Amino acid sequence: MNLRFCESCRSLVLAEFRFCPYCGAPMSRGPGLDEALSLPLARIEKARDGQARFAYLAERLDRLEADMDLILSQLDAEMGPAAKK
Ligand SMILES: [Zn+2]
């Protein structure tokens, strides 16, 4: 089923309709549903990229934290428990 949005009232209207049944505005040969959805989909795709990037950074941070723990535990071992806060 081919649907498109009315440019006047934003209602979803059958593509065959020459006039919007909701507001009566003439239907132009504007973007169909696929085109109308492609922009939000592109935005979702971008958000997914952002999430992957964040997961990667979080993983790096975890590794850095593990390294810090290792270094601190080695310092503790060298300096003895007295050096502990
Ligand atoms: Zn309309």
PDB file of the backbone (N, CA, C, O) and the ligand in Angstrom, with CONECT records:
HET     ZN  A 101       1
ATOM      1  N   MET A   1       0.852  -1.203   0.000  1.00  0.00           N
ATOM      2  CA  MET A   1       0.000   0.000   0.000  1.00  0.00           C
ATOM      3  C   MET A   1       0.880   1.242   0.000  1.00  0.00           C
ATOM      4  O   MET A   1       1.742   1.415   0.862  1.00  0.00           O
ATOM      5  N   ASN A   2       0.648   2.086  -0.967  1.00  0.00           N
ATOM      6  CA  ASN A   2       1.456   3.290  -1.104  1.00  0.00           C
ATOM      7  C   ASN A   2       0.793   4.450  -0.359  1.00  0.00           C
ATOM      8  O   ASN A   2      -0.327   4.851  -0.676  1.00  0.00           O
ATOM      9  N   LEU A   3       1.494   4.971   0.622  1.00  0.00           N
ATOM     10  CA  LEU A   3       0.952   6.059   1.436  1.00  0.00           C
ATOM     11  C   LEU A   3       1.853   7.281   1.336  1.00  0.00           C
ATOM     12  O   LEU A   3       3.052   7.166   1.082  1.00  0.00           O
ATOM     13  N   ARG A   4       1.271   8.430   1.535  1.00  0.00           N
ATOM     14  CA  ARG A   4       2.092   9.642   1.633  1.00  0.00           C
ATOM     15  C   ARG A   4       1.463  10.591   2.639  1.00  0.00           C
ATOM     16  O   ARG A   4       0.298  10.442   3.007  1.00  0.00           O
ATOM     17  N   PHE A   5       2.230  11.547   3.070  1.00  0.00           N
ATOM     18  CA  PHE A   5       1.743  12.498   4.055  1.00  0.00           C
ATOM     19  C   PHE A   5       1.119  13.708   3.369  1.00  0.00           C
ATOM     20  O   PHE A   5       1.642  14.212   2.375  1.00  0.00           O
ATOM     21  N   CYS A   6       0.002  14.163   3.907  1.00  0.00           N
ATOM     22  CA  CYS A   6      -0.578  15.422   3.459  1.00  0.00           C
ATOM     23  C   CYS A   6       0.339  16.555   3.905  1.00  0.00           C
ATOM     24  O   CYS A   6       0.702  16.648   5.078  1.00  0.00           O
ATOM     25  N   GLU A   7       0.709  17.413   2.960  1.00  0.00           N
ATOM     26  CA  GLU A   7       1.634  18.499   3.312  1.00  0.00           C
ATOM     27  C   GLU A   7       0.960  19.558   4.160  1.00  0.00           C
ATOM     28  O   GLU A   7       1.621  20.364   4.816  1.00  0.00           O
ATOM     29  N   SER A   8      -0.374  19.545   4.139  1.00  0.00           N
ATOM     30  CA  SER A   8      -1.111  20.570   4.864  1.00  0.00           C
ATOM     31  C   SER A   8      -1.371  20.157   6.316  1.00  0.00           C
ATOM     32  O   SER A   8      -1.115  20.935   7.235  1.00  0.00           O
ATOM     33  N   CYS A   9      -1.888  18.911   6.531  1.00  0.00           N
ATOM     34  CA  CYS A   9      -2.258  18.515   7.902  1.00  0.00           C
ATOM     35  C   CYS A   9      -1.428  17.350   8.416  1.00  0.00           C
ATOM     36  O   CYS A   9      -1.636  16.900   9.543  1.00  0.00           O
ATOM     37  N   ARG A  10      -0.477  16.843   7.602  1.00  0.00           N
ATOM     38  CA  ARG A  10       0.436  15.774   8.022  1.00  0.00           C
ATOM     39  C   ARG A  10      -0.262  14.443   8.258  1.00  0.00           C
ATOM     40  O   ARG A  10       0.297  13.553   8.900  1.00  0.00           O
ATOM     41  N   SER A  11      -1.492  14.302   7.737  1.00  0.00           N
ATOM     42  CA  SER A  11      -2.174  13.020   7.862  1.00  0.00           C
ATOM     43  C   SER A  11      -1.609  12.034   6.853  1.00  0.00           C
ATOM     44  O   SER A  11      -1.102  12.431   5.804  1.00  0.00           O
ATOM     45  N   LEU A  12      -1.697  10.748   7.171  1.00  0.00           N
ATOM     46  CA  LEU A  12      -1.280   9.704   6.253  1.00  0.00           C
ATOM     47  C   LEU A  12      -2.418   9.450   5.278  1.00  0.00           C
ATOM     48  O   LEU A  12      -3.533   9.123   5.687  1.00  0.00           O
ATOM     49  N   VAL A  13      -2.137   9.601   3.994  1.00  0.00           N
ATOM     50  CA  VAL A  13      -3.181   9.517   2.973  1.00  0.00           C
ATOM     51  C   VAL A  13      -2.729   8.547   1.886  1.00  0.00           C
ATOM     52  O   VAL A  13      -1.545   8.481   1.557  1.00  0.00           O
ATOM     53  N   LEU A  14      -3.688   7.788   1.328  1.00  0.00           N
ATOM     54  CA  LEU A  14      -3.369   6.901   0.211  1.00  0.00           C
ATOM     55  C   LEU A  14      -2.785   7.707  -0.937  1.00  0.00           C
ATOM     56  O   LEU A  14      -3.255   8.805  -1.236  1.00  0.00           O
ATOM     57  N   ALA A  15      -1.758   7.161  -1.580  1.00  0.00           N
ATOM     58  CA  ALA A  15      -1.055   7.894  -2.634  1.00  0.00           C
ATOM     59  C   ALA A  15      -1.955   8.181  -3.828  1.00  0.00           C
ATOM     60  O   ALA A  15      -1.731   9.150  -4.553  1.00  0.00           O
ATOM     61  N   GLU A  16      -2.982   7.340  -4.042  1.00  0.00           N
ATOM     62  CA  GLU A  16      -3.865   7.534  -5.203  1.00  0.00           C
ATOM     63  C   GLU A  16      -4.758   8.757  -5.024  1.00  0.00           C
ATOM     64  O   GLU A  16      -5.242   9.319  -6.007  1.00  0.00           O
ATOM     65  N   PHE A  17      -4.979   9.169  -3.794  1.00  0.00           N
ATOM     66  CA  PHE A  17      -5.868  10.300  -3.539  1.00  0.00           C
ATOM     67  C   PHE A  17      -5.269  11.580  -4.102  1.00  0.00           C
ATOM     68  O   PHE A  17      -4.086  11.866  -3.919  1.00  0.00           O
ATOM     69  N   ARG A  18      -6.119  12.352  -4.797  1.00  0.00           N
ATOM     70  CA  ARG A  18      -5.640  13.625  -5.343  1.00  0.00           C
ATOM     71  C   ARG A  18      -5.878  14.744  -4.344  1.00  0.00           C
ATOM     72  O   ARG A  18      -5.252  15.803  -4.407  1.00  0.00           O
ATOM     73  N   PHE A  19      -6.812  14.483  -3.404  1.00  0.00           N
ATOM     74  CA  PHE A  19      -7.059  15.475  -2.357  1.00  0.00           C
ATOM     75  C   PHE A  19      -7.037  14.787  -0.991  1.00  0.00           C
ATOM     76  O   PHE A  19      -7.437  13.630  -0.861  1.00  0.00           O
ATOM     77  N   CYS A  20      -6.576  15.497   0.002  1.00  0.00           N
ATOM     78  CA  CYS A  20      -6.528  14.939   1.353  1.00  0.00           C
ATOM     79  C   CYS A  20      -7.966  14.788   1.878  1.00  0.00           C
ATOM     80  O   CYS A  20      -8.723  15.758   1.887  1.00  0.00           O
ATOM     81  N   PRO A  21      -8.345  13.574   2.314  1.00  0.00           N
ATOM     82  CA  PRO A  21      -9.707  13.383   2.832  1.00  0.00           C
ATOM     83  C   PRO A  21      -9.910  14.045   4.200  1.00  0.00           C
ATOM     84  O   PRO A  21     -11.047  14.164   4.657  1.00  0.00           O
ATOM     85  N   TYR A  22      -8.857  14.464   4.843  1.00  0.00           N
ATOM     86  CA  TYR A  22      -8.962  15.056   6.184  1.00  0.00           C
ATOM     87  C   TYR A  22      -9.120  16.579   6.128  1.00  0.00           C
ATOM     88  O   TYR A  22      -9.948  17.156   6.834  1.00  0.00           O
ATOM     89  N   CYS A  23      -8.306  17.222   5.270  1.00  0.00           N
ATOM     90  CA  CYS A  23      -8.365  18.684   5.235  1.00  0.00           C
ATOM     91  C   CYS A  23      -8.720  19.223   3.852  1.00  0.00           C
ATOM     92  O   CYS A  23      -8.941  20.423   3.688  1.00  0.00           O
ATOM     93  N   GLY A  24      -8.775  18.324   2.842  1.00  0.00           N
ATOM     94  CA  GLY A  24      -9.199  18.754   1.518  1.00  0.00           C
ATOM     95  C   GLY A  24      -8.104  19.393   0.690  1.00  0.00           C
ATOM     96  O   GLY A  24      -8.356  19.822  -0.436  1.00  0.00           O
ATOM     97  N   ALA A  25      -6.900  19.465   1.219  1.00  0.00           N
ATOM     98  CA  ALA A  25      -5.803  20.070   0.472  1.00  0.00           C
ATOM     99  C   ALA A  25      -5.408  19.172  -0.693  1.00  0.00           C
ATOM    100  O   ALA A  25      -5.405  17.949  -0.554  1.00  0.00           O
ATOM    101  N   PRO A  26      -5.075  19.760  -1.833  1.00  0.00           N
ATOM    102  CA  PRO A  26      -4.624  18.943  -2.974  1.00  0.00           C
ATOM    103  C   PRO A  26      -3.319  18.234  -2.636  1.00  0.00           C
ATOM    104  O   PRO A  26      -2.407  18.829  -2.062  1.00  0.00           O
ATOM    105  N   MET A  27      -3.241  16.945  -3.002  1.00  0.00           N
ATOM    106  CA  MET A  27      -2.039  16.171  -2.706  1.00  0.00           C
ATOM    107  C   MET A  27      -1.013  16.398  -3.803  1.00  0.00           C
ATOM    108  O   MET A  27      -1.296  16.174  -4.980  1.00  0.00           O
ATOM    109  N   SER A  28       0.164  16.839  -3.424  1.00  0.00           N
ATOM    110  CA  SER A  28       1.227  17.034  -4.403  1.00  0.00           C
ATOM    111  C   SER A  28       1.990  15.729  -4.554  1.00  0.00           C
ATOM    112  O   SER A  28       1.852  14.817  -3.738  1.00  0.00           O
ATOM    113  N   ARG A  29       2.780  15.650  -5.586  1.00  0.00           N
ATOM    114  CA  ARG A  29       3.633  14.467  -5.763  1.00  0.00           C
ATOM    115  C   ARG A  29       4.895  14.655  -4.928  1.00  0.00           C
ATOM    116  O   ARG A  29       6.015  14.652  -5.439  1.00  0.00           O
ATOM    117  N   GLY A  30       4.679  14.814  -3.657  1.00  0.00           N
ATOM    118  CA  GLY A  30       5.801  15.017  -2.746  1.00  0.00           C
ATOM    119  C   GLY A  30       6.442  13.697  -2.387  1.00  0.00           C
ATOM    120  O   GLY A  30       6.178  12.674  -3.018  1.00  0.00           O
ATOM    121  N   PRO A  31       7.274  13.725  -1.382  1.00  0.00           N
ATOM    122  CA  PRO A  31       7.931  12.492  -0.958  1.00  0.00           C
ATOM    123  C   PRO A  31       6.925  11.474  -0.436  1.00  0.00           C
ATOM    124  O   PRO A  31       6.007  11.829   0.303  1.00  0.00           O
ATOM    125  N   GLY A  32       7.092  10.226  -0.813  1.00  0.00           N
ATOM    126  CA  GLY A  32       6.250   9.149  -0.322  1.00  0.00           C
ATOM    127  C   GLY A  32       6.668   8.741   1.070  1.00  0.00           C
ATOM    128  O   GLY A  32       7.529   9.366   1.689  1.00  0.00           O
ATOM    129  N   LEU A  33       6.046   7.683   1.553  1.00  0.00           N
ATOM    130  CA  LEU A  33       6.322   7.232   2.919  1.00  0.00           C
ATOM    131  C   LEU A  33       7.782   6.811   3.068  1.00  0.00           C
ATOM    132  O   LEU A  33       8.418   7.078   4.088  1.00  0.00           O
ATOM    133  N   ASP A  34       8.308   6.142   2.024  1.00  0.00           N
ATOM    134  CA  ASP A  34       9.694   5.676   2.108  1.00  0.00           C
ATOM    135  C   ASP A  34      10.656   6.844   2.293  1.00  0.00           C
ATOM    136  O   ASP A  34      11.555   6.800   3.132  1.00  0.00           O
ATOM    137  N   GLU A  35      10.446   7.912   1.476  1.00  0.00           N
ATOM    138  CA  GLU A  35      11.318   9.074   1.591  1.00  0.00           C
ATOM    139  C   GLU A  35      11.136   9.758   2.931  1.00  0.00           C
ATOM    140  O   GLU A  35      12.091  10.237   3.542  1.00  0.00           O
ATOM    141  N   ALA A  36       9.858   9.793   3.384  1.00  0.00           N
ATOM    142  CA  ALA A  36       9.570  10.458   4.647  1.00  0.00           C
ATOM    143  C   ALA A  36      10.226   9.729   5.814  1.00  0.00           C
ATOM    144  O   ALA A  36      10.596  10.338   6.818  1.00  0.00           O
ATOM    145  N   LEU A  37      10.364   8.398   5.660  1.00  0.00           N
ATOM    146  CA  LEU A  37      10.946   7.614   6.752  1.00  0.00           C
ATOM    147  C   LEU A  37      12.463   7.542   6.665  1.00  0.00           C
ATOM    148  O   LEU A  37      13.127   7.227   7.652  1.00  0.00           O
ATOM    149  N   SER A  38      13.025   7.836   5.471  1.00  0.00           N
ATOM    150  CA  SER A  38      14.461   7.632   5.293  1.00  0.00           C
ATOM    151  C   SER A  38      15.264   8.586   6.175  1.00  0.00           C
ATOM    152  O   SER A  38      16.345   8.229   6.643  1.00  0.00           O
ATOM    153  N   LEU A  39      14.751   9.786   6.407  1.00  0.00           N
ATOM    154  CA  LEU A  39      15.496  10.741   7.233  1.00  0.00           C
ATOM    155  C   LEU A  39      15.577  10.293   8.695  1.00  0.00           C
ATOM    156  O   LEU A  39      16.673  10.252   9.253  1.00  0.00           O
ATOM    157  N   PRO A  40      14.444   9.956   9.332  1.00  0.00           N
ATOM    158  CA  PRO A  40      14.532   9.444  10.699  1.00  0.00           C
ATOM    159  C   PRO A  40      15.368   8.181  10.793  1.00  0.00           C
ATOM    160  O   PRO A  40      16.076   7.981  11.780  1.00  0.00           O
ATOM    161  N   LEU A  41      15.295   7.313   9.767  1.00  0.00           N
ATOM    162  CA  LEU A  41      16.088   6.087   9.784  1.00  0.00           C
ATOM    163  C   LEU A  41      17.571   6.418   9.751  1.00  0.00           C
ATOM    164  O   LEU A  41      18.373   5.785  10.437  1.00  0.00           O
ATOM    165  N   ALA A  42      17.929   7.415   8.949  1.00  0.00           N
ATOM    166  CA  ALA A  42      19.328   7.837   8.890  1.00  0.00           C
ATOM    167  C   ALA A  42      19.773   8.347  10.255  1.00  0.00           C
ATOM    168  O   ALA A  42      20.911   8.135  10.675  1.00  0.00           O
ATOM    169  N   ARG A  43      18.855   9.022  10.938  1.00  0.00           N
ATOM    170  CA  ARG A  43      19.180   9.544  12.257  1.00  0.00           C
ATOM    171  C   ARG A  43      19.398   8.408  13.246  1.00  0.00           C
ATOM    172  O   ARG A  43      20.304   8.468  14.077  1.00  0.00           O
ATOM    173  N   ILE A  44      18.548   7.347  13.156  1.00  0.00           N
ATOM    174  CA  ILE A  44      18.703   6.181  14.033  1.00  0.00           C
ATOM    175  C   ILE A  44      20.042   5.512  13.767  1.00  0.00           C
ATOM    176  O   ILE A  44      20.734   5.073  14.685  1.00  0.00           O
ATOM    177  N   GLU A  45      20.395   5.443  12.465  1.00  0.00           N
ATOM    178  CA  GLU A  45      21.668   4.831  12.071  1.00  0.00           C
ATOM    179  C   GLU A  45      22.822   5.586  12.714  1.00  0.00           C
ATOM    180  O   GLU A  45      23.767   4.981  13.220  1.00  0.00           O
ATOM    181  N   LYS A  46      22.738   6.911  12.691  1.00  0.00           N
ATOM    182  CA  LYS A  46      23.773   7.754  13.273  1.00  0.00           C
ATOM    183  C   LYS A  46      23.862   7.534  14.777  1.00  0.00           C
ATOM    184  O   LYS A  46      24.953   7.460  15.343  1.00  0.00           O
ATOM    185  N   ALA A  47      22.695   7.429  15.421  1.00  0.00           N
ATOM    186  CA  ALA A  47      22.666   7.211  16.864  1.00  0.00           C
ATOM    187  C   ALA A  47      23.312   5.881  17.215  1.00  0.00           C
ATOM    188  O   ALA A  47      23.969   5.743  18.247  1.00  0.00           O
ATOM    189  N   ARG A  48      23.108   4.888  16.320  1.00  0.00           N
ATOM    190  CA  ARG A  48      23.706   3.578  16.556  1.00  0.00           C
ATOM    191  C   ARG A  48      25.225   3.673  16.467  1.00  0.00           C
ATOM    192  O   ARG A  48      25.935   3.056  17.261  1.00  0.00           O
ATOM    193  N   ASP A  49      25.725   4.447  15.501  1.00  0.00           N
ATOM    194  CA  ASP A  49      27.160   4.675  15.381  1.00  0.00           C
ATOM    195  C   ASP A  49      27.690   5.291  16.666  1.00  0.00           C
ATOM    196  O   ASP A  49      28.744   4.902  17.169  1.00  0.00           O
ATOM    197  N   GLY A  50      26.946   6.255  17.188  1.00  0.00           N
ATOM    198  CA  GLY A  50      27.346   6.915  18.417  1.00  0.00           C
ATOM    199  C   GLY A  50      27.424   5.947  19.581  1.00  0.00           C
ATOM    200  O   GLY A  50      28.327   6.033  20.414  1.00  0.00           O
ATOM    201  N   GLN A  51      26.465   5.016  19.634  1.00  0.00           N
ATOM    202  CA  GLN A  51      26.458   4.035  20.714  1.00  0.00           C
ATOM    203  C   GLN A  51      27.663   3.109  20.614  1.00  0.00           C
ATOM    204  O   GLN A  51      28.285   2.777  21.624  1.00  0.00           O
ATOM    205  N   ALA A  52      27.993   2.689  19.383  1.00  0.00           N
ATOM    206  CA  ALA A  52      29.145   1.816  19.180  1.00  0.00           C
ATOM    207  C   ALA A  52      30.409   2.531  19.632  1.00  0.00           C
ATOM    208  O   ALA A  52      31.273   1.938  20.278  1.00  0.00           O
ATOM    209  N   ARG A  53      30.509   3.811  19.285  1.00  0.00           N
ATOM    210  CA  ARG A  53      31.653   4.619  19.674  1.00  0.00           C
ATOM    211  C   ARG A  53      31.748   4.724  21.199  1.00  0.00           C
ATOM    212  O   ARG A  53      32.828   4.627  21.783  1.00  0.00           O
ATOM    213  N   PHE A  54      30.594   4.922  21.820  1.00  0.00           N
ATOM    214  CA  PHE A  54      30.572   5.042  23.274  1.00  0.00           C
ATOM    215  C   PHE A  54      30.997   3.739  23.930  1.00  0.00           C
ATOM    216  O   PHE A  54      31.747   3.743  24.906  1.00  0.00           O
ATOM    217  N   ALA A  55      30.510   2.607  23.382  1.00  0.00           N
ATOM    218  CA  ALA A  55      30.861   1.295  23.943  1.00  0.00           C
ATOM    219  C   ALA A  55      32.364   1.076  23.839  1.00  0.00           C
ATOM    220  O   ALA A  55      32.991   0.538  24.751  1.00  0.00           O
ATOM    221  N   TYR A  56      32.940   1.504  22.700  1.00  0.00           N
ATOM    222  CA  TYR A  56      34.379   1.357  22.480  1.00  0.00           C
ATOM    223  C   TYR A  56      35.153   2.176  23.508  1.00  0.00           C
ATOM    224  O   TYR A  56      36.121   1.696  24.097  1.00  0.00           O
ATOM    225  N   LEU A  57      34.716   3.420  23.718  1.00  0.00           N
ATOM    226  CA  LEU A  57      35.393   4.287  24.689  1.00  0.00           C
ATOM    227  C   LEU A  57      35.256   3.741  26.110  1.00  0.00           C
ATOM    228  O   LEU A  57      36.197   3.793  26.902  1.00  0.00           O
ATOM    229  N   ALA A  58      34.056   3.211  26.422  1.00  0.00           N
ATOM    230  CA  ALA A  58      33.833   2.652  27.752  1.00  0.00           C
ATOM    231  C   ALA A  58      34.749   1.455  27.991  1.00  0.00           C
ATOM    232  O   ALA A  58      35.252   1.255  29.096  1.00  0.00           O
ATOM    233  N   GLU A  59      34.961   0.657  26.931  1.00  0.00           N
ATOM    234  CA  GLU A  59      35.840  -0.503  27.041  1.00  0.00           C
ATOM    235  C   GLU A  59      37.274  -0.062  27.284  1.00  0.00           C
ATOM    236  O   GLU A  59      37.980  -0.635  28.113  1.00  0.00           O
ATOM    237  N   ARG A  60      37.700   0.972  26.543  1.00  0.00           N
ATOM    238  CA  ARG A  60      39.053   1.522  26.735  1.00  0.00           C
ATOM    239  C   ARG A  60      39.219   2.019  28.161  1.00  0.00           C
ATOM    240  O   ARG A  60      40.259   1.814  28.787  1.00  0.00           O
ATOM    241  N   LEU A  61      38.183   2.673  28.667  1.00  0.00           N
ATOM    242  CA  LEU A  61      38.221   3.230  30.018  1.00  0.00           C
ATOM    243  C   LEU A  61      38.318   2.113  31.054  1.00  0.00           C
ATOM    244  O   LEU A  61      39.036   2.229  32.048  1.00  0.00           O
ATOM    245  N   ASP A  62      37.578   1.023  30.804  1.00  0.00           N
ATOM    246  CA  ASP A  62      37.639  -0.132  31.703  1.00  0.00           C
ATOM    247  C   ASP A  62      39.059  -0.681  31.765  1.00  0.00           C
ATOM    248  O   ASP A  62      39.568  -1.006  32.838  1.00  0.00           O
ATOM    249  N   ARG A  63      39.692  -0.779  30.589  1.00  0.00           N
ATOM    250  CA  ARG A  63      41.046  -1.326  30.533  1.00  0.00           C
ATOM    251  C   ARG A  63      42.020  -0.405  31.273  1.00  0.00           C
ATOM    252  O   ARG A  63      42.907  -0.863  31.993  1.00  0.00           O
ATOM    253  N   LEU A  64      41.833   0.902  31.079  1.00  0.00           N
ATOM    254  CA  LEU A  64      42.678   1.887  31.746  1.00  0.00           C
ATOM    255  C   LEU A  64      42.526   1.769  33.262  1.00  0.00           C
ATOM    256  O   LEU A  64      43.497   1.854  34.014  1.00  0.00           O
ATOM    257  N   GLU A  65      41.268   1.570  33.688  1.00  0.00           N
ATOM    258  CA  GLU A  65      41.004   1.428  35.117  1.00  0.00           C
ATOM    259  C   GLU A  65      41.681   0.185  35.672  1.00  0.00           C
ATOM    260  O   GLU A  65      42.230   0.209  36.774  1.00  0.00           O
ATOM    261  N   ALA A  66      41.642  -0.911  34.900  1.00  0.00           N
ATOM    262  CA  ALA A  66      42.279  -2.160  35.319  1.00  0.00           C
ATOM    263  C   ALA A  66      43.791  -1.950  35.450  1.00  0.00           C
ATOM    264  O   ALA A  66      44.415  -2.431  36.396  1.00  0.00           O
ATOM    265  N   ASP A  67      44.372  -1.221  34.480  1.00  0.00           N
ATOM    266  CA  ASP A  67      45.805  -0.922  34.526  1.00  0.00           C
ATOM    267  C   ASP A  67      46.140  -0.115  35.771  1.00  0.00           C
ATOM    268  O   ASP A  67      47.125  -0.387  36.456  1.00  0.00           O
ATOM    269  N   MET A  68      45.304   0.888  36.056  1.00  0.00           N
ATOM    270  CA  MET A  68      45.529   1.729  37.229  1.00  0.00           C
ATOM    271  C   MET A  68      45.481   0.905  38.517  1.00  0.00           C
ATOM    272  O   MET A  68      46.289   1.090  39.426  1.00  0.00           O
ATOM    273  N   ASP A  69      44.510  -0.009  38.565  1.00  0.00           N
ATOM    274  CA  ASP A  69      44.403  -0.880  39.736  1.00  0.00           C
ATOM    275  C   ASP A  69      45.670  -1.700  39.919  1.00  0.00           C
ATOM    276  O   ASP A  69      46.175  -1.863  41.030  1.00  0.00           O
ATOM    277  N   LEU A  70      46.179  -2.219  38.781  1.00  0.00           N
ATOM    278  CA  LEU A  70      47.383  -3.042  38.815  1.00  0.00           C
ATOM    279  C   LEU A  70      48.567  -2.220  39.325  1.00  0.00           C
ATOM    280  O   LEU A  70      49.311  -2.662  40.201  1.00  0.00           O
ATOM    281  N   ILE A  71      48.730  -1.018  38.767  1.00  0.00           N
ATOM    282  CA  ILE A  71      49.832  -0.142  39.160  1.00  0.00           C
ATOM    283  C   ILE A  71      49.734   0.213  40.646  1.00  0.00           C
ATOM    284  O   ILE A  71      50.726   0.186  41.374  1.00  0.00           O
ATOM    285  N   LEU A  72      48.513   0.546  41.076  1.00  0.00           N
ATOM    286  CA  LEU A  72      48.315   0.936  42.481  1.00  0.00           C
ATOM    287  C   LEU A  72      48.591  -0.233  43.417  1.00  0.00           C
ATOM    288  O   LEU A  72      49.171  -0.055  44.488  1.00  0.00           O
ATOM    289  N   SER A  73      48.167  -1.446  43.007  1.00  0.00           N
ATOM    290  CA  SER A  73      48.395  -2.608  43.858  1.00  0.00           C
ATOM    291  C   SER A  73      49.880  -2.921  43.947  1.00  0.00           C
ATOM    292  O   SER A  73      50.359  -3.381  44.984  1.00  0.00           O
ATOM    293  N   GLN A  74      50.629  -2.667  42.835  1.00  0.00           N
ATOM    294  CA  GLN A  74      52.076  -2.879  42.845  1.00  0.00           C
ATOM    295  C   GLN A  74      52.750  -1.852  43.750  1.00  0.00           C
ATOM    296  O   GLN A  74      53.684  -2.183  44.480  1.00  0.00           O
ATOM    297  N   LEU A  75      52.284  -0.624  43.703  1.00  0.00           N
ATOM    298  CA  LEU A  75      52.815   0.424  44.574  1.00  0.00           C
ATOM    299  C   LEU A  75      52.577   0.071  46.034  1.00  0.00           C
ATOM    300  O   LEU A  75      53.454   0.241  46.882  1.00  0.00           O
ATOM    301  N   ASP A  76      51.371  -0.423  46.311  1.00  0.00           N
ATOM    302  CA  ASP A  76      51.033  -0.851  47.661  1.00  0.00           C
ATOM    303  C   ASP A  76      51.984  -1.937  48.133  1.00  0.00           C
ATOM    304  O   ASP A  76      52.453  -1.921  49.271  1.00  0.00           O
ATOM    305  N   ALA A  77      52.266  -2.896  47.226  1.00  0.00           N
ATOM    306  CA  ALA A  77      53.130  -4.014  47.576  1.00  0.00           C
ATOM    307  C   ALA A  77      54.540  -3.519  47.857  1.00  0.00           C
ATOM    308  O   ALA A  77      55.205  -4.029  48.758  1.00  0.00           O
ATOM    309  N   GLU A  78      55.018  -2.505  47.077  1.00  0.00           N
ATOM    310  CA  GLU A  78      56.376  -1.995  47.251  1.00  0.00           C
ATOM    311  C   GLU A  78      56.493  -1.135  48.489  1.00  0.00           C
ATOM    312  O   GLU A  78      57.489  -1.213  49.208  1.00  0.00           O
ATOM    313  N   MET A  79      55.507  -0.331  48.744  1.00  0.00           N
ATOM    314  CA  MET A  79      55.584   0.636  49.826  1.00  0.00           C
ATOM    315  C   MET A  79      55.028   0.106  51.137  1.00  0.00           C
ATOM    316  O   MET A  79      55.222   0.697  52.199  1.00  0.00           O
ATOM    317  N   GLY A  80      54.332  -1.022  51.038  1.00  0.00           N
ATOM    318  CA  GLY A  80      53.785  -1.608  52.252  1.00  0.00           C
ATOM    319  C   GLY A  80      52.442  -1.024  52.605  1.00  0.00           C
ATOM    320  O   GLY A  80      52.039   0.000  52.054  1.00  0.00           O
ATOM    321  N   PRO A  81      51.748  -1.664  53.515  1.00  0.00           N
ATOM    322  CA  PRO A  81      50.385  -1.238  53.884  1.00  0.00           C
ATOM    323  C   PRO A  81      50.372   0.142  54.541  1.00  0.00           C
ATOM    324  O   PRO A  81      49.319   0.778  54.577  1.00  0.00           O
ATOM    325  N   ALA A  82      51.511   0.633  55.064  1.00  0.00           N
ATOM    326  CA  ALA A  82      51.562   1.942  55.726  1.00  0.00           C
ATOM    327  C   ALA A  82      51.270   3.068  54.735  1.00  0.00           C
ATOM    328  O   ALA A  82      50.753   4.116  55.122  1.00  0.00           O
ATOM    329  N   ALA A  83      51.601   2.857  53.451  1.00  0.00           N
ATOM    330  CA  ALA A  83      51.412   3.883  52.453  1.00  0.00           C
ATOM    331  C   ALA A  83      49.937   4.029  52.069  1.00  0.00           C
ATOM    332  O   ALA A  83      49.546   4.999  51.421  1.00  0.00           O
ATOM    333  N   LYS A  84      49.152   3.079  52.469  1.00  0.00           N
ATOM    334  CA  LYS A  84      47.724   3.134  52.139  1.00  0.00           C
ATOM    335  C   LYS A  84      47.035   4.251  52.899  1.00  0.00           C
ATOM    336  O   LYS A  84      47.364   4.540  54.049  1.00  0.00           O
ATOM    337  N   LYS A  85      46.081   4.868  52.241  1.00  0.00           N
ATOM    338  CA  LYS A  85      45.336   5.938  52.889  1.00  0.00           C
ATOM    339  C   LYS A  85      44.332   5.362  53.895  1.00  0.00           C
ATOM    340  O   LYS A  85      43.608   6.117  54.544  1.00  0.00           O
TER     341      LYS A  85
HETATM  342 ZN    ZN A 101      -4.615  17.068   4.955  1.00  0.00          ZN2+
END
